[in-house]
Amino acid sequence: MIRMKNHGDPVWTVPYFSNLAAMALLAANDIRPNPQDVVRVERWLRWYARHQEADGTIYDQEGTIAAYKSNGKRDATDSYAATMLMTAWRYKQAIGKRPSDEIINAAKKSLTAIDAVVQNDGLT
């Protein structure tokens, strides 16, 4: 989450940007391994899984670190889902084994979100 000011002040999470940040941690891990960063990415992916909608989409979150909730907004459904899949794939490569069922299920739900916006020409 991005804390806007001080502890207890508003936070805002845009899952698309958080996925990009998680991929950056994993890219850095490829160069200079940092097990704590891999754990951070796992925690992020589990958070994402817990906050996904039933259709595989996800909304931005706002509030404070202690209490936040969906703001009912998102920039896109396909890009959030696609970057989640990219993050999960890089995470799988980093740990060298199959991720948890929670992360696998979130990836499957993300595929559902992408499928929902694919047009007849194969584009979203």
MDAnalysis code that builds the backbone (N, CA, C; Angstrom):
import MDAnalysis as mda
import numpy as np

u = mda.Universe.empty(372, n_residues=124, atom_resindex=np.repeat(np.arange(124), 3), trajectory=True)
u.add_TopologyAttr("name", ["N", "CA", "C"] * 124)
u.add_TopologyAttr("resid", np.arange(1, 125))
u.add_TopologyAttr("resname", ["MET", "ILE", "ARG", "MET", "LYS", "ASN", "HIS", "GLY", "ASP", "PRO", "VAL", "TRP", "THR", "VAL", "PRO", "TYR", "PHE", "SER", "ASN", "LEU", "ALA", "ALA", "MET", "ALA", "LEU", "LEU", "ALA", "ALA", "ASN", "ASP", "ILE", "ARG", "PRO", "ASN", "PRO", "GLN", "ASP", "VAL", "VAL", "ARG", "VAL", "GLU", "ARG", "TRP", "LEU", "ARG", "TRP", "TYR", "ALA", "ARG", "HIS", "GLN", "GLU", "ALA", "ASP", "GLY", "THR", "ILE", "TYR", "ASP", "GLN", "GLU", "GLY", "THR", "ILE", "ALA", "ALA", "TYR", "LYS", "SER", "ASN", "GLY", "LYS", "ARG", "ASP", "ALA", "THR", "ASP", "SER", "TYR", "ALA", "ALA", "THR", "MET", "LEU", "MET", "THR", "ALA", "TRP", "ARG", "TYR", "LYS", "GLN", "ALA", "ILE", "GLY", "LYS", "ARG", "PRO", "SER", "ASP", "GLU", "ILE", "ILE", "ASN", "ALA", "ALA", "LYS", "LYS", "SER", "LEU", "THR", "ALA", "ILE", "ASP", "ALA", "VAL", "VAL", "GLN", "ASN", "ASP", "GLY", "LEU", "THR"])
u.atoms.positions = np.array([
    [0.839, -1.178, 0.000],
    [0.000, 0.000, 0.000],
    [0.880, 1.236, 0.000],
    [0.363, 2.270, -0.588],
    [1.065, 3.546, -0.584],
    [0.466, 4.396, 0.527],
    [1.274, 4.673, 1.531],
    [0.811, 5.559, 2.610],
    [0.969, 6.985, 2.124],
    [-0.095, 7.746, 2.205],
    [-0.093, 9.088, 1.652],
    [0.651, 10.085, 2.529],
    [0.614, 9.912, 3.843],
    [1.276, 10.866, 4.734],
    [1.950, 10.128, 5.888],
    [1.375, 10.204, 7.085],
    [1.976, 9.608, 8.270],
    [1.225, 8.357, 8.692],
    [1.781, 7.661, 9.665],
    [1.130, 6.476, 10.211],
    [-0.296, 6.819, 10.624],
    [-1.251, 6.000, 10.193],
    [-2.651, 6.251, 10.512],
    [-3.362, 7.104, 9.482],
    [-2.596, 7.734, 8.592],
    [-3.203, 8.533, 7.536],
    [-3.636, 7.622, 6.384],
    [-4.316, 8.182, 5.406],
    [-4.868, 7.366, 4.314],
    [-3.833, 6.550, 3.548],
    [-4.279, 5.374, 3.119],
    [-3.493, 4.528, 2.224],
    [-4.344, 4.230, 0.996],
    [-3.664, 3.852, -0.062],
    [-4.338, 3.564, -1.323],
    [-3.584, 2.432, -1.982],
    [-4.280, 1.409, -2.405],
    [-3.666, 0.293, -3.111],
    [-4.293, 0.153, -4.483],
    [-3.458, 0.180, -5.499],
    [-3.867, -0.097, -6.872],
    [-3.166, -1.405, -7.230],
    [-3.901, -2.515, -7.287],
    [-3.268, -3.810, -7.518],
    [-2.381, -3.883, -8.756],
    [-2.715, -3.159, -9.801],
    [-1.875, -3.142, -11.003],
    [-0.457, -2.681, -10.658],
    [-0.344, -1.559, -9.962],
    [0.975, -1.032, -9.598],
    [1.663, -1.931, -8.569],
    [0.883, -2.503, -7.678],
    [1.463, -3.415, -6.689],
    [2.032, -4.654, -7.361],
    [1.352, -5.145, -8.393],
    [1.886, -6.289, -9.148],
    [3.207, -5.925, -9.813],
    [3.279, -4.719, -10.395],
    [4.530, -4.272, -11.016],
    [5.648, -4.179, -9.982],
    [5.328, -3.667, -8.807],
    [6.332, -3.567, -7.747],
    [6.802, -4.959, -7.312],
    [5.878, -5.898, -7.211],
    [6.246, -7.266, -6.828],
    [7.149, -7.900, -7.884],
    [6.837, -7.656, -9.156],
    [7.705, -8.185, -10.219],
    [9.093, -7.561, -10.155],
    [9.168, -6.292, -9.781],
    [10.471, -5.639, -9.646],
    [11.289, -6.293, -8.533],
    [10.629, -6.623, -7.412],
    [11.330, -7.317, -6.326],
    [11.867, -8.660, -6.814],
    [11.073, -9.365, -7.609],
    [11.511, -10.671, -8.109],
    [12.626, -10.539, -9.141],
    [12.582, -9.496, -9.954],
    [13.671, -9.256, -10.908],
    [14.971, -8.963, -10.159],
    [14.881, -8.154, -9.118],
    [16.059, -7.865, -8.297],
    [16.565, -9.128, -7.621],
    [15.639, -9.987, -7.213],
    [16.009, -11.245, -6.568],
    [16.806, -12.141, -7.513],
    [16.535, -12.056, -8.815],
    [17.297, -12.841, -9.798],
    [18.758, -12.423, -9.815],
    [19.019, -11.159, -9.546],
    [20.385, -10.620, -9.589],
    [21.079, -10.758, -8.240],
    [20.366, -10.388, -7.204],
    [20.903, -10.451, -5.850],
    [19.821, -11.043, -4.954],
    [19.869, -12.368, -4.751],
    [18.804, -13.040, -3.992],
    [18.558, -12.420, -2.620],
    [17.273, -12.230, -2.349],
    [16.836, -11.693, -1.066],
    [15.578, -12.462, -0.662],
    [15.715, -13.499, 0.149],
    [14.564, -14.318, 0.539],
    [13.420, -13.517, 1.148],
    [13.714, -12.422, 1.834],
    [12.647, -11.609, 2.425],
    [11.772, -10.974, 1.345],
    [12.370, -10.590, 0.234],
    [11.586, -10.017, -0.857],
    [10.663, -11.065, -1.482],
    [11.142, -12.286, -1.586],
    [10.298, -13.362, -2.123],
    [9.116, -13.603, -1.185],
    [9.363, -13.538, 0.110],
    [8.276, -13.673, 1.094],
    [7.304, -12.502, 0.958],
    [7.818, -11.309, 0.732],
    [6.947, -10.139, 0.546],
    [6.025, -10.340, -0.658],
    [6.588, -10.878, -1.733],
    [5.779, -11.129, -2.929],
    [4.727, -12.197, -2.644],
    [5.091, -13.234, -1.922],
    [4.106, -14.256, -1.560],
    [2.974, -13.637, -0.741],
    [3.328, -12.806, 0.227],
    [2.295, -12.138, 1.036],
    [1.391, -11.282, 0.156],
    [1.990, -10.585, -0.817],
    [1.191, -9.777, -1.728],
    [0.226, -10.656, -2.532],
    [0.726, -11.743, -3.103],
    [-0.125, -12.621, -3.909],
    [-1.259, -13.217, -3.073],
    [-0.979, -13.546, -1.835],
    [-2.037, -14.063, -0.954],
    [-3.052, -12.956, -0.632],
    [-2.572, -11.753, -0.417],
    [-3.478, -10.620, -0.189],
    [-4.372, -10.434, -1.412],
    [-3.770, -10.451, -2.587],
    [-4.515, -10.294, -3.841],
    [-5.604, -11.365, -3.930],
    [-5.236, -12.608, -3.637],
    [-6.202, -13.712, -3.697],
    [-7.381, -13.479, -2.759],
    [-7.105, -12.987, -1.570],
    [-8.169, -12.760, -0.583],
    [-9.078, -11.581, -0.955],
    [-8.612, -10.674, -1.806],
    [-9.382, -9.485, -2.154],
    [-9.971, -9.533, -3.562],
    [-9.754, -10.628, -4.276],
    [-10.359, -10.783, -5.598],
    [-11.866, -10.923, -5.482],
    [-12.548, -10.415, -6.490],
    [-13.986, -10.620, -6.602],
    [-14.227, -12.037, -7.137],
    [-15.448, -12.513, -7.048],
    [-15.791, -13.860, -7.519],
    [-15.490, -14.041, -9.008],
    [-15.581, -12.948, -9.785],
    [-15.329, -13.049, -11.226],
    [-13.852, -12.899, -11.589],
    [-12.972, -12.848, -10.595],
    [-11.534, -12.762, -10.835],
    [-10.990, -11.358, -10.937],
    [-11.863, -10.355, -10.893],
    [-11.408, -8.975, -10.939],
    [-11.032, -8.522, -9.528],
    [-10.482, -7.338, -9.437],
    [-10.113, -6.786, -8.135],
    [-10.261, -5.271, -8.199],
    [-10.620, -4.683, -7.095],
    [-10.781, -3.231, -7.009],
    [-9.617, -2.621, -6.251],
    [-9.425, -1.319, -6.453],
    [-8.468, -0.571, -5.649],
    [-9.001, -0.529, -4.212],
    [-8.105, -0.339, -3.276],
    [-8.460, -0.315, -1.858],
    [-8.019, 1.016, -1.255],
    [-8.823, 1.531, -0.330],
    [-8.475, 2.770, 0.372],
    [-8.839, 2.648, 1.840],
    [-8.206, 3.453, 2.645],
    [-8.478, 3.482, 4.081],
    [-7.216, 3.829, 4.831],
    [-6.984, 3.102, 5.905],
    [-5.736, 3.208, 6.661],
    [-5.115, 1.821, 6.695],
    [-3.878, 1.733, 7.140],
    [-3.232, 0.427, 7.247],
    [-4.079, -0.512, 8.109],
    [-4.671, 0.007, 9.162],
    [-5.464, -0.810, 10.085],
    [-6.844, -1.172, 9.530],
    [-7.409, -0.327, 8.678],
    [-8.771, -0.564, 8.190],
    [-8.926, 0.025, 6.791],
    [-8.960, -0.832, 5.798],
    [-9.134, -0.394, 4.419],
    [-10.177, -1.281, 3.758],
    [-10.726, -0.783, 2.638],
    [-11.722, -1.572, 1.911],
    [-11.736, -1.127, 0.458],
    [-12.437, -1.892, -0.343],
    [-12.588, -1.567, -1.751],
    [-13.231, -0.194, -1.907],
    [-12.718, 0.560, -2.877],
    [-13.355, 1.838, -3.178],
    [-14.283, 1.709, -4.394],
    [-14.438, 0.481, -4.890],
    [-15.317, 0.233, -6.027],
    [-14.778, 0.722, -7.357],
    [-13.489, 1.081, -7.389],
    [-12.887, 1.610, -8.610],
    [-11.736, 0.722, -9.060],
    [-11.512, 0.731, -10.367],
    [-10.346, 0.076, -10.961],
    [-10.139, 0.681, -12.336],
    [-8.920, 0.690, -12.764],
    [-8.605, 1.258, -14.063],
    [-8.981, 0.295, -15.183],
    [-8.791, -0.995, -14.955],
    [-9.064, -2.012, -15.966],
    [-9.210, -3.363, -15.277],
    [-9.854, -4.281, -15.956],
    [-9.927, -5.631, -15.398],
    [-8.840, -6.518, -15.990],
    [-8.570, -6.368, -17.282],
    [-7.611, -7.250, -17.940],
    [-6.169, -6.976, -17.530],
    [-5.789, -5.713, -17.363],
    [-4.396, -5.428, -17.006],
    [-4.091, -5.815, -15.559],
    [-5.047, -5.639, -14.664],
    [-4.831, -6.072, -13.285],
    [-4.629, -7.587, -13.263],
    [-5.499, -8.295, -13.973],
    [-5.421, -9.758, -13.993],
    [-4.144, -10.237, -14.681],
    [-3.786, -9.587, -15.785],
    [-2.587, -10.005, -16.520],
    [-1.320, -9.810, -15.692],
    [-1.228, -8.670, -15.001],
    [-0.026, -8.457, -14.194],
    [-0.005, -9.376, -12.978],
    [-1.175, -9.779, -12.501],
    [-1.203, -10.767, -11.411],
    [-0.631, -12.092, -11.906],
    [-1.017, -12.501, -13.119],
    [-0.500, -13.748, -13.685],
    [1.010, -13.663, -13.905],
    [1.487, -12.525, -14.386],
    [2.925, -12.350, -14.581],
    [3.680, -12.435, -13.257],
    [3.120, -11.830, -12.227],
    [3.743, -11.874, -10.904],
    [3.762, -13.299, -10.366],
    [2.647, -14.000, -10.490],
    [2.580, -15.385, -10.008],
    [3.586, -16.267, -10.740],
    [3.749, -16.048, -12.038],
    [4.718, -16.841, -12.816],
    [6.152, -16.563, -12.344],
    [6.490, -15.305, -12.177],
    [7.839, -14.972, -11.698],
    [8.063, -15.506, -10.288],
    [7.036, -15.454, -9.469],
    [7.128, -15.997, -8.112],
    [7.393, -17.496, -8.169],
    [6.675, -18.209, -9.017],
    [6.877, -19.658, -9.175],
    [8.334, -19.939, -9.575],
    [8.853, -19.164, -10.498],
    [10.241, -19.341, -10.914],
    [11.201, -19.076, -9.750],
    [10.902, -18.079, -8.943],
    [11.782, -17.718, -7.828],
    [11.822, -18.802, -6.756],
    [10.673, -19.432, -6.490],
    [10.645, -20.445, -5.430],
    [10.986, -21.836, -5.949],
    [10.942, -22.027, -7.257],
    [11.323, -23.300, -7.848],
    [10.359, -24.446, -7.599],
    [9.121, -24.124, -7.287],
    [8.106, -25.156, -7.073],
    [6.727, -24.565, -7.306],
    [5.734, -25.401, -7.220],
    [4.348, -24.972, -7.417],
    [3.930, -24.061, -6.258],
    [3.352, -22.899, -6.575],
    [2.860, -22.025, -5.497],
    [1.700, -22.673, -4.744],
    [1.297, -22.049, -3.678],
    [0.184, -22.550, -2.865],
    [-1.102, -22.602, -3.687],
    [-2.028, -23.430, -3.238],
    [-3.330, -23.527, -3.910],
    [-4.038, -22.179, -3.925],
    [-3.865, -21.390, -2.877],
    [-4.491, -20.068, -2.819],
    [-4.028, -19.198, -3.991],
    [-2.738, -19.226, -4.281],
    [-2.186, -18.434, -5.375],
    [-2.594, -19.031, -6.722],
    [-2.572, -20.347, -6.848],
    [-3.006, -21.009, -8.091],
    [-4.470, -20.674, -8.381],
    [-5.314, -20.738, -7.376],
    [-6.738, -20.428, -7.572],
    [-6.940, -18.972, -7.973],
    [-6.158, -18.071, -7.395],
    [-6.253, -16.659, -7.773],
    [-5.832, -16.478, -9.229],
    [-4.812, -17.213, -9.661],
    [-4.379, -17.142, -11.059],
    [-5.490, -17.638, -11.989],
    [-6.150, -18.709, -11.613],
    [-7.255, -19.226, -12.430],
    [-8.388, -18.210, -12.506],
    [-8.679, -17.564, -11.394],
    [-9.719, -16.535, -11.399],
    [-9.298, -15.346, -12.271],
    [-8.013, -15.033, -12.288],
    [-7.529, -13.951, -13.141],
    [-7.728, -14.287, -14.615],
    [-7.517, -15.550, -14.971],
    [-7.777, -15.970, -16.351],
    [-9.244, -15.764, -16.709],
    [-10.126, -16.050, -15.763],
    [-11.557, -15.842, -15.973],
    [-11.853, -14.361, -16.230],
    [-11.197, -13.486, -15.474],
    [-11.403, -12.043, -15.661],
    [-10.942, -11.603, -17.041],
    [-9.841, -12.153, -17.524],
    [-9.346, -11.808, -18.857],
    [-10.292, -12.354, -19.925],
    [-10.710, -13.605, -19.777],
    [-11.639, -14.201, -20.742],
    [-12.918, -13.394, -20.879],
    [-13.361, -12.776, -19.809],
    [-14.623, -12.027, -19.827],
    [-14.561, -10.784, -20.711],
    [-13.370, -10.282, -20.988],
    [-13.258, -9.067, -21.793],
    [-12.638, -9.304, -23.168],
    [-12.373, -10.559, -23.505],
    [-11.819, -10.863, -24.830],
    [-12.929, -10.722, -25.876],
    [-12.638, -9.964, -26.912],
    [-13.604, -9.730, -27.987],
    [-13.481, -10.807, -29.053],
    [-14.372, -10.795, -30.018],
    [-14.364, -11.789, -31.093],
    [-13.055, -11.819, -31.867],
    [-12.369, -10.687, -31.945],
    [-11.104, -10.634, -32.685],
    [-9.908, -11.072, -31.833],
    [-10.183, -11.511, -30.597],
    [-9.109, -11.986, -29.726],
    [-8.443, -10.876, -28.924],
    [-8.865, -9.646, -29.115],
    [-8.289, -8.514, -28.389],
    [-9.186, -8.167, -27.201],
    [-8.625, -7.433, -26.246],
    [-9.422, -6.993, -25.101],
    [-9.706, -5.521, -25.230],
])
